[in-house]
Amino acid sequence: MSFQIALSALQAINNQLDNISQNIANTGTTGYKSSRTNFAAMYAGSSPNGVRAASTTQTLDVAGGLLSTGRNLDVAIAGNGYFMVKDSTGVMNYTRVGVFDVDKQGVLVDHMGRQVQGYGVTAGNAALGNLGNLTVPTGQIPAQASTSVDFVANLSADWSVPANAFNPTDSSSYNSSTVSVVYDSLGRQHTVTQYFVKTANNTVEVHYQNENTAVGTSTLKFTTAGQLDTAASTVAAVNLTPAGANALSVTFDYAGTTQFAGDTSTTTNASDGYASGTMVNVLVGADGSVNAQYSNGMVQSVGVIALATFPSDSGLTAVDGTSWQASAKSGAALIGTPGTGQLGELESQQLEQSNVEVASELVDLMGAQRNYQANTKVISTQNEIMQSLMQVM
């Protein structure tokens, strides 16, 4: 019986050594969670029957440190949750490794080529779409023609009414001028020059010129407190006819413009149009939003990365690729977006490191070695006793 008891100990310790070796080997593995072997005594009725490796405990609730990488598609979870990635067979895996990339089809994938799961978005709609693959448009986005220009400035109350009638070639006939850029349906830029002419107290006329052609006039009225009187002001649309493109009608929005004493200054001068652009980068926000950045300066949201938690994390089954799969013990995944409920936010340009404590593993290794040697001594001693017995017989 002593042989069997000692042999069971050696088998259990071998299992422990496997876990310790796996932990030490994965000290530098991103998102790895260490595990521990739990022993249980065995009995046949009331007779001792040795020991076995009864279970393995994963330290899934212990986070690893964050490593700064400077790469936009390296993402760590600051708190609870797992990324959801679907492999080529359609099986859902859960991982803490946020090493992402965009494949040749424009699909967001992890370092194993598995498809990252998330929610689609629709422009102008706050509701999230269905859960599925996240696709990043990799081609050009089309140009968008301008329809409005946001313009905010202080038009000095110190201006005097010019003596001469307005003439864009005569700088003494206007008080100030500013150039705004607008885009046609082909993405070409056009300039609209605003000439500001004070015509009376608290009244400024705006003459619009497009490439030396007059294209409209607006009248801005101000209150005695220096604020724009939007009800009394009249703002005309600026109509352009670009060659080869759709007709362009742009309205200037002067909300926030003031008339205070001092210098004339412009704080906002931006149109809503843009030229076509190609994707140059993908950014991930703390809320899981995946945003495509284009060469024309535009940023478009293409989806939101989903995270999952489980009723019992300890019930997850570890699989290849520093990942886990759901089991009957873990329960079904509880899915949401980063920063909601118990789910952590995302940290871009960061990766979660292994949570292995090397010093602790080495101490456990020495203990396992001592126990292994002790049990081999039991076998050796039992063997010597048996040999002595055989010699007597």
HUSUL-V251741 format. One record per residue. N is the residue number from 0. D_LAST is the distance of its C-alpha to the last C-alpha in Angstrom with 2 decimals. Layout:
# HUSUL-V251741
n: <N & N>
d_last: <D_LAST & D_LAST>
This chain:
# HUSUL-V251741
n: <0 & 1 & 2 & 3 & 4 & 5 & 6 & 7 & 8 & 9 & 10 & 11 & 12 & 13 & 14 & 15 & 16 & 17 & 18 & 19 & 20 & 21 & 22 & 23 & 24 & 25 & 26 & 27 & 28 & 29 & 30 & 31 & 32 & 33 & 34 & 35 & 36 & 37 & 38 & 39 & 40 & 41 & 42 & 43 & 44 & 45 & 46 & 47 & 48 & 49 & 50 & 51 & 52 & 53 & 54 & 55 & 56 & 57 & 58 & 59 & 60 & 61 & 62 & 63 & 64 & 65 & 66 & 67 & 68 & 69 & 70 & 71 & 72 & 73 & 74 & 75 & 76 & 77 & 78 & 79 & 80 & 81 & 82 & 83 & 84 & 85 & 86 & 87 & 88 & 89 & 90 & 91 & 92 & 93 & 94 & 95 & 96 & 97 & 98 & 99 & 100 & 101 & 102 & 103 & 104 & 105 & 106 & 107 & 108 & 109 & 110 & 111 & 112 & 113 & 114 & 115 & 116 & 117 & 118 & 119 & 120 & 121 & 122 & 123 & 124 & 125 & 126 & 127 & 128 & 129 & 130 & 131 & 132 & 133 & 134 & 135 & 136 & 137 & 138 & 139 & 140 & 141 & 142 & 143 & 144 & 145 & 146 & 147 & 148 & 149 & 150 & 151 & 152 & 153 & 154 & 155 & 156 & 157 & 158 & 159 & 160 & 161 & 162 & 163 & 164 & 165 & 166 & 167 & 168 & 169 & 170 & 171 & 172 & 173 & 174 & 175 & 176 & 177 & 178 & 179 & 180 & 181 & 182 & 183 & 184 & 185 & 186 & 187 & 188 & 189 & 190 & 191 & 192 & 193 & 194 & 195 & 196 & 197 & 198 & 199 & 200 & 201 & 202 & 203 & 204 & 205 & 206 & 207 & 208 & 209 & 210 & 211 & 212 & 213 & 214 & 215 & 216 & 217 & 218 & 219 & 220 & 221 & 222 & 223 & 224 & 225 & 226 & 227 & 228 & 229 & 230 & 231 & 232 & 233 & 234 & 235 & 236 & 237 & 238 & 239 & 240 & 241 & 242 & 243 & 244 & 245 & 246 & 247 & 248 & 249 & 250 & 251 & 252 & 253 & 254 & 255 & 256 & 257 & 258 & 259 & 260 & 261 & 262 & 263 & 264 & 265 & 266 & 267 & 268 & 269 & 270 & 271 & 272 & 273 & 274 & 275 & 276 & 277 & 278 & 279 & 280 & 281 & 282 & 283 & 284 & 285 & 286 & 287 & 288 & 289 & 290 & 291 & 292 & 293 & 294 & 295 & 296 & 297 & 298 & 299 & 300 & 301 & 302 & 303 & 304 & 305 & 306 & 307 & 308 & 309 & 310 & 311 & 312 & 313 & 314 & 315 & 316 & 317 & 318 & 319 & 320 & 321 & 322 & 323 & 324 & 325 & 326 & 327 & 328 & 329 & 330 & 331 & 332 & 333 & 334 & 335 & 336 & 337 & 338 & 339 & 340 & 341 & 342 & 343 & 344 & 345 & 346 & 347 & 348 & 349 & 350 & 351 & 352 & 353 & 354 & 355 & 356 & 357 & 358 & 359 & 360 & 361 & 362 & 363 & 364 & 365 & 366 & 367 & 368 & 369 & 370 & 371 & 372 & 373 & 374 & 375 & 376 & 377 & 378 & 379 & 380 & 381 & 382 & 383 & 384 & 385 & 386 & 387 & 388 & 389 & 390 & 391 & 392>
d_last: <20.27 & 20.65 & 20.53 & 23.35 & 25.35 & 25.36 & 26.16 & 29.06 & 30.32 & 30.36 & 32.29 & 34.72 & 35.29 & 35.97 & 38.63 & 40.03 & 40.15 & 42.04 & 44.62 & 44.94 & 45.35 & 47.92 & 49.83 & 49.97 & 50.92 & 53.79 & 55.18 & 58.34 & 58.54 & 61.71 & 61.22 & 57.41 & 55.69 & 52.34 & 49.43 & 46.52 & 43.10 & 42.40 & 38.81 & 37.80 & 34.70 & 32.90 & 31.62 & 30.25 & 32.15 & 31.44 & 28.10 & 28.32 & 27.92 & 29.03 & 32.46 & 34.92 & 38.20 & 40.42 & 43.81 & 46.00 & 49.09 & 52.04 & 54.51 & 57.49 & 59.62 & 59.48 & 62.22 & 61.96 & 64.74 & 67.82 & 68.47 & 72.13 & 72.64 & 76.42 & 75.98 & 77.84 & 75.31 & 72.34 & 72.05 & 69.81 & 69.56 & 70.45 & 68.71 & 67.09 & 66.98 & 65.78 & 67.80 & 67.78 & 67.31 & 67.20 & 65.31 & 66.48 & 64.85 & 66.67 & 63.67 & 64.57 & 62.58 & 63.00 & 62.86 & 63.98 & 64.72 & 68.50 & 68.94 & 71.74 & 74.12 & 76.76 & 75.91 & 78.47 & 79.35 & 80.09 & 77.10 & 75.35 & 71.70 & 68.71 & 66.78 & 64.72 & 67.90 & 67.52 & 70.73 & 71.50 & 72.68 & 75.74 & 79.06 & 82.17 & 85.49 & 89.09 & 91.93 & 93.99 & 91.48 & 89.26 & 86.95 & 83.75 & 83.05 & 79.98 & 76.49 & 75.68 & 75.68 & 77.94 & 80.36 & 82.39 & 85.66 & 85.40 & 88.88 & 92.27 & 93.62 & 97.27 & 100.15 & 101.61 & 105.34 & 106.56 & 108.19 & 108.55 & 108.65 & 107.57 & 110.00 & 110.11 & 112.47 & 114.88 & 118.42 & 120.31 & 122.87 & 124.82 & 125.86 & 129.56 & 131.12 & 131.76 & 135.46 & 135.02 & 134.00 & 130.44 & 129.98 & 126.48 & 128.00 & 129.68 & 127.21 & 129.91 & 130.10 & 126.61 & 124.57 & 121.09 & 119.12 & 115.46 & 113.74 & 111.13 & 108.95 & 108.49 & 106.75 & 108.04 & 106.06 & 105.11 & 103.73 & 106.64 & 107.86 & 111.40 & 113.06 & 115.18 & 117.25 & 118.31 & 121.58 & 122.15 & 125.81 & 126.97 & 129.93 & 130.56 & 129.00 & 125.48 & 125.89 & 124.27 & 124.70 & 121.93 & 123.11 & 120.50 & 120.80 & 118.58 & 119.20 & 122.81 & 123.46 & 124.21 & 121.83 & 122.53 & 123.57 & 122.08 & 123.49 & 121.36 & 122.69 & 121.44 & 121.90 & 123.55 & 120.04 & 119.13 & 116.87 & 117.20 & 119.21 & 117.41 & 119.80 & 122.87 & 121.36 & 121.60 & 119.01 & 119.83 & 117.34 & 117.23 & 117.53 & 116.62 & 116.83 & 114.33 & 114.88 & 112.45 & 110.66 & 111.19 & 113.93 & 112.66 & 113.66 & 112.38 & 113.13 & 112.87 & 111.31 & 112.84 & 111.05 & 110.49 & 113.34 & 115.50 & 118.84 & 118.52 & 120.44 & 118.94 & 117.34 & 116.74 & 113.03 & 110.76 & 107.30 & 106.40 & 107.58 & 105.13 & 105.53 & 103.04 & 103.06 & 100.95 & 100.55 & 97.77 & 94.50 & 91.09 & 87.78 & 86.70 & 84.00 & 81.92 & 81.57 & 79.29 & 80.52 & 78.66 & 79.39 & 77.75 & 81.07 & 80.93 & 84.24 & 85.54 & 87.82 & 90.51 & 92.62 & 95.72 & 94.23 & 93.48 & 90.21 & 89.19 & 86.42 & 84.33 & 81.70 & 79.38 & 75.63 & 73.60 & 70.63 & 68.00 & 65.96 & 63.44 & 62.77 & 59.19 & 58.70 & 54.98 & 54.73 & 56.02 & 53.81 & 53.60 & 54.56 & 55.45 & 58.46 & 57.88 & 58.89 & 57.92 & 58.61 & 59.36 & 56.86 & 56.88 & 55.46 & 58.16 & 61.05 & 64.08 & 65.85 & 68.77 & 71.28 & 74.22 & 76.05 & 75.20 & 76.53 & 76.82 & 74.82 & 71.45 & 71.52 & 71.88 & 74.68 & 74.25 & 74.48 & 75.98 & 75.05 & 71.78 & 68.14 & 65.34 & 62.54 & 58.81 & 57.76 & 54.50 & 54.07 & 52.31 & 51.49 & 49.73 & 47.79 & 46.61 & 45.47 & 43.56 & 42.08 & 40.77 & 39.29 & 37.60 & 36.20 & 34.82 & 33.22 & 31.75 & 30.21 & 28.82 & 27.12 & 25.70 & 24.29 & 22.60 & 20.98 & 20.07 & 18.57 & 16.59 & 15.34 & 14.32 & 12.42 & 10.56 & 9.90 & 8.78 & 6.34 & 5.08 & 5.40 & 3.77 & 0.00>
